[in-house]
């Protein structure tokens, strides 16, 4: 192995190390300046000397310009050589350094012109130009040059690795075959390039075969294989390979850690516990090896801990340990980590980043707008919108798409549509975001009209938005037509999301038997979302038998989900069968399944207030409950009657009404009415983490008329806009 590598490397070294009597001696002053990176000073020194310099001296300067990407200085030096010594004979050594300069500085046209004019070329000339084309991703030219070179020279490992890295798998396999013939496949440079190539083309077995056949593996080999396994979704195998690396006492680097940590993010829901344990172990390892101070590793750890559901306080500490070296990537990653779970904290981090004079880029704006989408009102979205205009991002499609989404999620469809209309360029995500905005509001006609104006090809997400809009508006026939058009007219194969939408469209409209039959004909196994839809429809229409089957399916697919138990318990309670209702609750508690608590949020005076059922956690809970009792008396005079049948406890009528009165969205409404006195025209906006119950829905309808207030509630499914005793959903949700 050593002899083979020596034979391949020495010709290249000789090509760059011609005898001194052919090249002349390098000026020591020029060499010293170039070695310390003071290339401009070296150039001035050359210009001040009247005596001609050796080709070796100029080559040193050209090499320094290439290393520091100083193309303009290199061009000036090249012109200087041509003007001073027009009759100087060509020098292959100096010309090779010139080709290398132009190729590395992305001036391929000049590099190729110089290459074509050379009266004599050696392996370095070809390899430098091939590497330049590979760096630019010009695979056709790179492969063509490599093929032409084979008629003149035997390739080096650098030529092989360059062309393999650039070409696709089809041409790469041809180069692989040639490397096998010349026995260069045993070289680590070539093998590493082949592993990466096969990794990118999803040929994991071939990459693994090359890795296992390598007699000598450096850290790049291990990193390439770990990355290959990660890219193919084999996170456990990536961890196992890293363990082998540690057992073999091979020194890893920061690239290894990043590859392994990012692989953990690929674990499924069932594997998260083990993944989180590995992540903590890797974090400890980075601390022991002092890698934790590297910003890129801290960023990868933050993302992994966030994706795996770790407490935000833990990965926030990791972020804080990078104080003084944080870049825009680490800030953006941190904002993204908080955007869904603690959107208010994400905004604070964004403002802290700006306070440290780090200007946001399009990704930072997109991340913070994702946080704004989780807030109650559009006030913060408007503030970020203003900053985007200030920084000149109004023409950048990515953050503008995020802005449409943020406005839509906070209920401001008008603002979302204004942003959409003002965009100079729209991609598929722009159209889909606007269609989803209409879908959340149940405005199916406007969604279908917008779809008719769509001037680019729709994708699967487009039809999910359209089907959702029809579903929320109760447009069953239109929804069925859109489902059929998706494949027949647009050639899009339906996925689970599309089937779930159609099941929900049928079941929600009362066609439960038809929905059940449709599920049996699906080409793939129905997921938990589909059975949740069936369960919700069965509850609405009192289909206890089918609801039981849906609950059993849901327990199989998502055993930790409380929805099936709660729905069935409530259904039995609604018909007075409290014994079975209690039995289901006991089974649920025995299995350790916990019901997600109903929470609601309202923003008052730039502060978001959270309410749970009963309102005991709020500091003004006693006063709020008193106002709620007074309000419900007014509502009863206007015709409101509590839907006590949905209570699952065997209580008397008064106790049931008391329990219903203290649902979280009702308390949020009462608090808003208490605090917004004098702002009669201001709409009350409330967010809720689960679906609104029928009693709260009726309560809001009557309240909007009695207190003469517009009320907007976003639950887990859609928006409900209450005005003058009517809801925008037309009681269809």
C-alpha positions in Angstrom: 0.0 0.0 0.0 2.8 2.4 0.9 4.7 1.7 -2.3 1.6 2.2 -4.4 0.8 5.6 -2.8 4.5 6.7 -3.2 4.5 5.9 -6.9 1.3 8.0 -7.4 2.4 11.0 -5.4 6.0 11.4 -6.5 5.3 12.3 -10.2 3.1 15.1 -9.0 5.7 16.4 -6.5 8.4 16.3 -9.2 6.1 18.3 -11.5 5.9 21.0 -8.9 9.6 20.6 -7.9 11.7 21.1 -11.0 15.4 21.4 -10.5 16.6 24.8 -9.3 18.9 25.4 -12.2 15.8 25.3 -14.5 13.7 27.7 -12.4 16.2 29.9 -10.7 16.4 30.7 -7.0 13.4 32.2 -5.2 14.0 35.7 -3.9 14.1 35.2 -0.1 12.4 38.5 0.6 9.5 37.7 -1.7 9.3 34.2 -0.1 9.2 35.6 3.4 6.5 38.1 2.6 4.3 35.5 0.8 4.7 33.1 3.7 3.3 35.6 6.1 0.4 36.5 3.8 1.8 40.0 2.8 1.3 39.4 -0.9 0.7 43.0 -1.8 4.0 44.0 -0.3 5.7 41.2 -2.2 4.2 42.5 -5.4 5.4 46.0 -4.7 8.9 44.7 -4.0 8.9 42.8 -7.4 7.9 46.0 -9.2 10.6 48.0 -7.5 13.3 45.6 -8.7 14.8 46.3 -12.1 16.5 43.0 -12.5 14.5 40.1 -14.0 13.2 37.6 -11.5 13.3 33.8 -11.7 10.2 31.8 -12.8 10.3 30.2 -9.3 9.8 33.7 -7.7 6.8 34.4 -9.8 5.4 30.9 -9.2 5.6 31.6 -5.4 3.6 34.8 -5.9 1.0 33.1 -8.1 0.6 30.3 -5.6 0.1 32.9 -2.7 -2.5 34.7 -4.8 -4.4 31.4 -5.4 -4.3 30.5 -1.7 -5.7 33.9 -0.6 -8.1 34.2 -3.6 -6.4 37.4 -4.8 -7.5 37.1 -8.5 -7.0 40.7 -9.4 -3.5 40.9 -7.9 -2.6 37.7 -9.8 -3.9 39.1 -13.1 -1.8 42.3 -12.5 1.3 40.1 -11.9 0.6 38.0 -15.0 0.4 41.2 -17.1 3.6 42.5 -15.5 5.4 39.3 -16.5 4.2 39.5 -20.1 5.1 43.2 -20.5 8.6 42.9 -18.9 9.6 39.7 -20.6 7.7 39.4 -23.9 10.4 37.1 -25.3 10.8 34.9 -22.3 10.4 31.2 -23.2 7.4 29.4 -21.8 7.9 27.8 -18.4 5.6 24.9 -17.5 6.2 25.3 -13.8 5.1 28.9 -13.7 2.2 28.3 -16.2 0.9 25.5 -13.9 0.8 27.9 -11.0 -1.1 30.4 -13.2 -3.7 27.8 -14.3 -4.0 26.8 -10.6 -4.6 30.5 -9.7 -7.3 31.1 -12.4 -9.0 27.8 -11.7 -9.1 28.3 -7.9 -10.4 31.9 -8.3 -13.3 30.8 -10.6 -11.8 32.3 -13.7 -12.0 29.0 -15.7 -12.1 30.7 -19.1 -8.7 32.2 -18.6 -7.3 29.0 -17.1 -8.5 27.0 -20.1 -7.1 29.6 -22.6 -3.7 29.4 -20.9 -3.9 25.6 -20.9 -4.7 25.5 -24.6 -1.7 27.8 -25.4 0.8 25.7 -23.5 3.3 24.0 -25.9 3.9 21.3 -23.3 1.6 20.1 -20.5 2.3 17.7 -17.7 0.0 15.9 -15.2 -0.2 19.0 -13.0 -1.6 21.1 -15.9 -4.4 18.7 -16.5 -5.2 18.1 -12.8 -5.3 21.8 -12.0 -7.8 22.5 -14.7 -9.9 19.4 -13.9 -10.0 20.5 -10.2 -11.1 24.0 -11.3 -14.1 22.6 -13.3 -14.9 20.2 -10.5 -15.0 23.1 -7.9 -17.5 24.9 -10.1 -19.7 21.9 -10.5 -19.2 21.7 -14.3 -19.5 18.0 -14.6 -19.6 17.7 -18.4 -16.4 19.7 -19.0 -14.7 18.1 -16.0 -15.4 14.5 -17.3 -14.5 15.4 -20.8 -11.1 16.8 -19.7 -10.5 13.7 -17.6 -11.2 11.5 -20.5 -8.9 13.5 -22.8 -6.1 13.4 -20.2 -6.1 9.6 -20.2 -4.6 9.5 -23.7 -1.6 11.6 -22.4 -1.0 10.8 -18.7 -1.9 8.4 -16.0 -4.2 10.2 -13.5 -3.3 11.1 -10.0 -5.4 10.6 -6.9 -6.3 14.3 -7.1 -7.6 14.0 -10.6 -9.6 10.9 -9.7 -11.1 12.5 -6.6 -12.0 15.8 -8.4 -13.8 14.1 -11.2 -15.6 11.7 -8.9 -16.8 14.5 -6.7 -18.2 16.4 -9.6 -19.8 13.8 -11.8 -23.0 11.9 -11.1 -23.2 8.3 -10.4 -23.5 7.2 -14.0 -20.2 8.7 -15.1 -18.8 8.2 -11.6 -19.1 4.4 -12.0 -17.0 4.7 -15.1 -14.3 6.5 -13.2 -14.6 4.0 -10.4 -14.0 1.2 -12.9 -10.9 3.0 -14.3 -9.6 3.5 -10.8 -9.9 -0.2 -10.1 -7.9 -1.0 -13.2 -5.1 1.4 -12.2 -5.4 0.3 -8.5 -6.0 3.9 -7.4 -9.2 2.8 -5.6 -6.9 1.8 -2.7 -5.9 5.4 -2.3 -7.8 7.1 0.6 -8.5 10.3 -1.5 -10.2 8.3 -4.2 -12.1 5.9 -1.9 -13.4 8.8 0.2 -14.6 10.6 -2.9 -16.4 7.3 -4.1 -18.1 6.9 -0.7 -19.5 10.4 -0.9 -20.6 9.9 -4.5 -22.4 6.7 -3.8 -23.9 8.3 -0.6 -25.4 11.1 -2.7 -26.9 8.6 -5.2 -28.5 6.4 -2.4 -26.2 3.4 -3.2 -25.4 2.7 0.4 -24.3 -0.9 -0.1 -21.7 0.2 -2.6 -20.4 3.0 -0.3 -20.2 0.5 2.6 -18.3 -2.0 0.4 -15.7 0.6 -0.5 -15.3 1.6 3.2 -14.9 -1.9 4.5 -12.3 -2.8 1.7 -10.1 0.2 2.6 -6.8 -0.9 4.0 -6.1 2.5 5.4 -8.9 4.8 6.7 -8.3 8.3 7.8 -10.8 10.5 9.7 -12.2 11.7 6.4 -13.1 8.1 5.5 -15.0 7.6 8.8 -16.7 11.0 8.5 -17.8 10.3 4.9 -19.3 6.9 5.9 -21.1 8.4 8.9 -22.5 11.1 6.7 -23.5 8.5 4.1 -25.4 6.5 6.7 -27.0 9.7 8.0 -28.1 10.8 4.6 -29.8 7.5 4.0 -31.7 7.7 7.3 -29.7 5.0 9.1 -29.0 7.0 12.3 -28.5 3.9 14.5 -25.8 2.6 12.1 -24.2 6.0 12.1 -24.0 5.9 16.0 -22.6 2.3 15.8 -19.9 3.3 13.4 -18.9 6.2 15.6 -18.6 3.7 18.5 -16.3 1.6 16.4 -14.2 4.6 15.6 -13.9 5.3 19.4 -13.1 1.6 20.1 -10.3 1.8 17.5 -8.9 4.9 19.3 -9.1 7.0 16.2 -9.1 10.7 16.9 -12.3 12.3 15.7 -12.8 15.9 14.7 -15.6 18.5 14.8 -17.0 17.2 11.5 -17.4 13.7 13.0 -19.4 15.1 16.0 -21.6 17.2 13.7 -22.4 14.2 11.5 -23.3 12.0 14.5 -25.4 14.7 16.3 -27.3 15.5 13.2 -28.0 11.8 12.6 -29.9 11.7 15.9 -32.5 14.1 14.5 -33.6 11.4 12.1 -35.0 9.1 14.9 -38.7 8.2 14.9 -41.1 9.1 17.7 -40.6 5.6 19.3 -36.8 6.0 19.2 -36.6 9.5 20.7 -35.8 8.3 24.3 -32.7 6.5 23.1 -31.7 9.3 20.8 -32.0 11.8 23.6 -29.8 9.6 25.8 -27.1 9.4 23.0 -27.3 13.2 22.6 -26.6 13.8 26.2 -23.6 11.4 26.0 -22.3 13.2 22.9 -22.7 16.5 24.7 -20.6 15.2 27.6 -18.0 14.0 25.1 -17.7 17.4 23.5 -17.2 19.0 26.9 -14.4 16.5 27.8 -12.7 17.1 24.4 -13.3 20.9 24.5 -15.3 20.7 21.2 -18.3 22.3 23.0 -16.7 25.8 22.4 -16.9 25.4 18.7 -19.9 27.3 17.4 -20.9 24.8 14.7 -21.0 21.9 17.2 -23.0 24.0 19.7 -25.4 24.8 16.9 -25.8 21.2 15.9 -26.4 20.2 19.6 -29.1 22.9 20.0 -30.9 21.6 16.9 -30.7 18.0 18.0 -31.9 18.7 21.6 -34.7 20.8 20.2 -35.8 18.3 17.6 -35.8 15.5 20.2 -38.1 17.5 22.6 -35.6 18.3 25.3 -36.4 21.0 27.8 -35.6 24.4 26.2 -33.6 25.5 29.3 -31.0 22.8 28.5 -30.2 23.8 25.0 -30.4 27.5 25.9 -27.5 26.9 28.3 -25.5 25.4 25.4 -26.2 28.5 23.3 -25.1 30.7 26.2 -21.7 28.9 26.5 -20.8 30.2 23.0 -20.9 33.8 24.1 -18.7 36.0 22.0 -18.4 33.7 19.0 -22.1 33.3 18.0 -22.8 33.9 14.3 -26.0 34.4 12.4 -26.5 30.6 11.9 -26.4 29.9 15.6 -28.8 32.8 16.4 -31.2 31.6 13.7 -31.0 28.0 14.9 -31.8 29.2 18.5 -34.8 31.3 17.3 -36.1 28.2 15.3 -35.7 26.0 18.4 -38.0 28.3 20.5 -40.4 29.3 17.7 -43.0 26.6 18.2 -42.7 25.9 22.0 -42.0 29.4 23.3 -42.7 31.9 20.6 -42.4 34.8 23.0 -38.8 33.7 23.9 -38.0 33.4 20.3 -38.8 37.0 19.7 -36.7 38.0 22.7 -33.7 36.1 21.2 -34.3 37.8 17.9 -34.2 41.2 19.5 -31.1 40.3 21.5 -29.4 39.3 18.3 -30.2 42.7 16.8 -28.9 44.4 20.0 -25.6 42.7 19.4 -25.5 44.3 16.0 -25.9 41.1 14.0 -28.1 42.0 11.0 -30.8 39.4 10.3 -30.8 37.5 7.1 -33.7 35.9 5.2 -33.5 32.7 7.3 -33.5 34.6 10.6 -36.6 36.5 9.5 -38.3 33.3 8.4 -37.5 31.7 11.8 -38.9 34.6 13.9 -42.0 34.8 11.7 -42.6 31.2 12.5 -42.7 32.3 16.1 -45.0 35.1 15.3 -47.4 32.6 13.7 -47.8 31.0 17.1 -48.9 34.3 18.9 -52.4 35.5 19.5 -52.4 38.7 17.4 -50.7 40.0 14.3 -49.0 42.9 16.1 -45.6 41.2 16.2 -45.9 40.0 12.6 -46.5 43.6 11.6 -43.4 44.7 13.5 -41.2 42.1 11.9 -42.7 43.1 8.5 -41.5 46.6 9.1 -38.0 45.4 9.9 -38.0 43.3 6.7 -38.8 46.4 4.7 -36.0 48.3 6.4 -33.4 45.6 5.6 -34.6 45.3 2.0 -36.1 41.8 2.2 -39.5 42.7 0.6 -38.4 41.0 -2.6 -37.0 37.8 -1.0 -39.6 35.1 -1.6 -38.6 32.9 1.5 -39.3 35.4 4.3 -42.3 36.8 2.4 -43.8 33.3 2.4 -43.2 33.1 6.1 -44.9 36.5 6.5 -48.0 35.3 4.7 -48.1 32.2 7.0 -47.7 34.4 10.1 -50.5 36.8 9.2 -52.7 33.8 8.2 -52.1 32.0 11.5 -52.9 35.1 13.5 -56.2 35.5 11.7 -55.3 38.5 9.5 -56.2 37.1 6.1 -56.4 40.6 4.7 -52.8 41.4 5.6 -51.7 38.0 4.2 -53.4 38.7 0.9 -51.9 42.2 0.7 -48.4 40.7 1.1 -49.2 38.0 -1.5 -50.5 40.6 -4.0 -47.4 42.8 -3.6 -44.9 40.0 -4.3 -43.0 40.4 -7.5 -42.2 36.7 -7.6 -44.2 33.8 -6.2 -43.2 30.2 -5.9 -45.5 27.2 -5.1 -45.1 27.8 -1.4 -46.4 31.3 -1.8 -49.6 30.1 -3.4 -50.0 27.2 -0.9 -49.6 29.6 2.0 -52.4 31.8 0.7 -54.6 28.8 0.0 -54.0 27.6 3.6 -54.9 31.0 4.9 -58.3 30.7 3.2 -58.7 27.1 4.4 -58.1 28.0 8.1 -61.0 30.5 7.8 -63.2 28.0 5.9 -63.3 30.4 2.9 -63.4 27.7 0.3 -64.9 29.7 -2.6 -62.0 32.2 -2.3 -59.5 29.4 -2.2 -60.9 27.7 -5.3 -61.0 31.1 -7.1 -57.3 31.7 -6.2 -56.4 28.2 -7.4 -57.9 29.1 -10.7 -55.4 32.0 -10.9 -52.4 29.9 -10.1 -49.9 30.3 -12.8 -47.4 27.6 -11.7 -47.7 23.9 -11.3 -49.5 22.8 -8.1 -48.0 20.2 -5.8 -49.5 17.8 -3.2 -49.6 20.5 -0.5 -51.7 22.7 -2.9 -54.4 20.0 -2.9 -54.2 19.4 0.9 -55.0 23.2 1.3 -57.9 23.0 -1.2 -59.4 19.9 0.3 -59.1 21.4 3.8 -60.9 24.5 2.7 -63.8 22.5 1.2 -63.8 20.3 4.4 -64.2 23.3 6.7 -66.9 24.9 4.5 -68.9 21.7 4.1 -68.5 21.6 0.3 -68.5 17.8 -0.1 -69.2 17.5 -3.8 -66.6 20.2 -4.6 -64.1 18.4 -2.4 -64.7 15.1 -4.1 -64.2 16.7 -7.5 -60.9 18.3 -6.4 -59.7 14.9 -5.1 -60.4 13.3 -8.4 -58.9 16.1 -10.5 -55.6 15.9 -8.5 -54.6 12.7 -10.2 -56.6 12.7 -13.4 -55.8 16.3 -14.5 -52.6 17.1 -12.6 -51.0 13.7 -12.3 -50.4 13.9 -8.6 -50.6 10.6 -6.7 -52.7 11.0 -3.5 -50.8 10.5 -0.3 -52.1 9.9 3.2 -52.8 13.6 3.8 -55.1 13.7 0.8 -56.9 10.5 1.9 -57.3 11.9 5.4 -58.9 15.1 4.0 -61.4 13.1 1.9 -62.3 10.8 4.8 -62.9 13.9 7.0 -65.0 15.5 4.2 -67.2 12.5 4.0 -67.4 11.7 7.7 -67.9 15.3 8.9 -70.9 15.7 6.5 -72.6 12.6 8.0 -71.6 10.1 5.3 -69.8 8.0 7.9 -70.6 4.6 6.3 -69.2 5.9 3.0 -66.1 7.2 4.7 -65.6 3.8 6.4 -65.9 2.1 3.0 -63.5 4.5 1.5 -60.9 3.7 4.2 -61.1 0.0 3.3 -60.2 0.7 -0.3 -57.2 2.9 0.5 -53.9 1.7 -1.1 -52.0 2.2 2.1 -52.7 1.6 5.8 -54.7 4.5 7.4 -52.8 6.5 10.0 -53.9 7.9 13.3 -55.1 11.2 11.7 -57.7 9.3 9.6 -59.1 7.4 12.7 -59.2 10.7 14.6 -61.4 12.1 11.9 -63.7 9.1 12.0 -63.8 9.3 15.8 -64.8 13.0 15.7 -67.5 12.4 13.2 -68.9 9.4 15.2 -69.1 11.7 18.2 -71.0 14.3 16.3 -73.5 11.9 14.9 -73.7 9.5 17.8 -72.3 6.4 16.0 -71.0 4.6 19.2 -70.4 1.2 17.5 -68.1 2.6 14.8 -66.5 5.0 17.3 -65.4 2.0 19.4 -63.7 0.5 16.4 -62.0 3.8 15.5 -60.9 4.1 19.2 -59.3 0.6 19.1 -57.4 1.5 15.8 -56.2 4.8 17.3 -55.0 2.9 20.5 -52.9 0.6 18.2 -51.4 3.4 16.2 -50.9 6.0 18.9 -51.2 4.4 22.3 -50.2 7.5 24.2 -53.0 9.7 22.7 -55.9 10.4 25.0 -58.4 11.4 22.3 -60.0 8.0 21.8 -60.5 7.5 25.6 -61.9 11.0 26.1 -64.3 10.9 23.1 -65.7 7.4 24.0 -66.1 8.4 27.6 -67.9 11.6 26.6 -70.1 9.7 24.2 -71.2 7.3 26.9 -71.8 10.2 29.3 -73.9 12.0 26.8 -76.4 9.0 26.7 -76.2 8.6 30.5 -74.1 5.4 30.5 -71.8 6.7 33.3 -70.5 3.3 34.3 -68.9 2.6 30.9 -67.7 6.2 30.8 -65.9 5.7 34.1 -64.5 2.4 33.1 -62.9 4.0 30.0 -61.4 6.8 32.2 -60.0 4.2 34.7 -58.4 2.2 31.8 -56.9 5.4 30.5 -55.5 6.3 33.9 -54.2 2.8 34.5 -52.2 3.0 31.3 -50.7 6.3 32.3 -52.3 8.1 29.4 -52.9 11.8 30.3 -55.5 14.1 28.6 -54.0 17.2 27.1 -55.2 20.1 29.2 -57.3 22.6 27.4 -55.4 26.0 27.4 -56.4 29.4 26.0 -54.3 32.5 25.4 -55.4 36.2 25.0 -53.1 39.2 24.6 -54.0 42.3 26.6 -51.7 45.3 27.0 -48.7 43.7 25.2 -48.9 40.8 27.6 -50.2 37.3 26.8 -52.3 35.7 29.5 -52.8 31.9 29.7 -55.9 30.2 31.1 -56.6 26.6 32.0 -59.9 25.1 32.9 -61.1 26.6 36.2 -58.8 29.6 36.0 -57.1 28.9 39.4 -53.6 29.6 38.0 -54.4 33.2 37.0 -53.8 35.8 39.7 -57.2 37.4 39.0 -59.0 34.0 38.9 -61.5 34.8 41.6 -62.6 38.1 40.0 -62.7 36.5 36.5 -65.0 33.7 37.7 -67.3 36.3 39.4 -67.6 38.2 36.1 -68.2 34.9 34.2 -71.2 34.1 36.5 -72.7 37.5 35.9 -72.1 37.2 32.1 -73.8 33.8 31.9 -76.9 35.2 33.5 -77.2 37.8 30.7 -76.6 35.1 28.1 -79.3 32.9 29.5 -81.8 35.8 29.2 -80.7 36.0 25.5 -81.4 32.2 24.9 -78.1 30.5 25.9 -78.5 27.0 27.3 -75.5 25.0 28.5 -74.8 21.7 26.7 -74.6 19.7 30.0 -74.8 16.4 28.1 -71.1 16.6 27.2 -70.0 16.4 30.9 -68.6 13.0 31.7 -69.2 13.1 35.4 -72.5 11.9 37.0 -73.3 15.4 38.5 -76.5 17.3 39.0 -77.4 20.0 36.4 -76.1 22.9 38.4 -72.7 21.3 39.0 -72.5 20.5 35.2 -73.2 24.1 34.3 -70.6 25.3 36.8 -68.0 23.0 35.3 -68.7 24.1 31.7 -68.7 27.8 32.7 -65.0 27.6 33.6 -63.6 26.3 30.3 -60.4 28.1 29.4 -61.7 30.0 26.3 -64.7 31.4 28.3 -62.4 32.6 31.0 -60.1 34.2 28.4 -63.2 36.0 26.9 -64.3 37.3 30.2 -60.8 38.5 31.0 -60.7 40.3 27.7 -64.1 42.0 28.3 -62.8 43.1 31.8 -59.6 44.7 30.4 -60.8 46.1 27.1 -63.4 48.5 28.5 -63.3 51.6 26.3 -62.1 49.7 23.2 -65.6 48.7 22.0 -64.5 48.3 18.4 -61.5 46.1 19.2 -61.9 42.4 18.2 -61.1 39.9 21.0 -58.7 37.3 19.7 -58.2 34.0 21.6 -55.9 31.0 20.8 -56.8 27.5 22.0 -54.6 24.4 21.9 -57.5 21.9 21.3 -60.8 21.9 19.4 -63.6 24.1 20.8 -66.5 22.2 22.4 -70.1 22.7 21.3 -71.0 24.5 24.5 -68.2 27.0 24.3 -69.1 27.5 20.6 -72.7 28.4 21.6 -71.5 30.5 24.4 -69.3 32.6 22.0 -72.1 33.0 19.5 -74.5 34.4 22.1 -71.8 36.5 23.7 -70.9 38.2 20.4 -74.4 39.5 20.2 -75.1 40.3 23.9 -71.8 42.2 24.4 -71.7 43.5 20.8 -68.1 42.3 20.2 -66.4 40.4 17.4 -64.7 37.4 18.8 -62.0 35.4 16.9 -61.0 32.0 18.2 -58.3 29.9 16.7 -58.6 26.3 17.9 -56.4 23.3 16.8 -58.4 22.9 13.5 -59.5 26.3 12.2 -60.6 29.9 13.0 -64.1 30.7 14.3 -65.2 34.3 13.8 -68.2 35.2 16.0 -70.2 38.3 15.1 -73.9 39.2 15.9 -74.7 35.8 17.2 -73.3 33.9 14.1 -70.1 32.0 13.6 -68.1 32.0 10.3 -68.1 28.2 10.3 -71.9 28.1 10.1 -71.9 25.6 13.0 -70.0 23.1 10.7 -66.7 22.1 12.4 
